[in-house]
């Protein structure tokens, strides 16, 4: 089986009016199914794709548009066992140090044994099923980790949220697909904590990526303009993330 990326949500920072789920992605390999970020609106979309034996969840940081649906997942796994098939319970969650406690304030610090939390940090590498994961600290508050996923000879780099002071080059050249945040466009770039489509294109090109997909676009911006801007900077046409889109890596 080829490595496949399914977009569960791609709206930047808050939900867009149409198809407005925030950041969330499903990556299927021959023997694993990983959920990268669980922003608001992604859990309903996940269930539409009927994942078999969901292997683990990776949370890149604790901004709500990247993690809010962990609360729905918590309830589902605790009280509706079998409604969402998972490979193991407690269910593995990989996240920056402190995420368990930070998000746990809304459940009075008691996750009820539903999750097996593993803290990861800049430079860490772990193996989940047949997937190798590496993490790199990006230029975004709070502590945010980009993720490289390797399986079956393919490499995916998910930038999570970042400003231009971090680049996919951190994982080395030759990535098959960079899934990059592209919150802004050139005329409103340089916030320092997010990229424009132009900056995403330049960074992926510098990293020698084979393909680039733009995601996390600010609602209300013209996505066609982001694609044009990103493609010009990347040097060839980029992909644009859309809910339920499936892409072979």
Buried (B, 14 or more C-beta within 10 A) or exposed (E): EEBBBBBBBBBBBEBBEEBBBBBBBBBBBEBBBBBBBBBBBBBEBBBEEEBEEBBBBBBBBBBEBBBBBBBBBBBBBBEEEEEBEBBEEBBBBBBBEEBBEBBBEEBEEEBEEBBBBBEBEBEBEBEBBBBBBBBBBBBBEEBBBBBBBBBEEBBBBBBBBBBBEBBBBBBEEEBBBBBBBBBBBBEEBEEEBBBBBBBBBBBBBEBEBEBBBBBBBBBEBEBEBBBBBBBBBBEEEBBBBEBEBEBEB
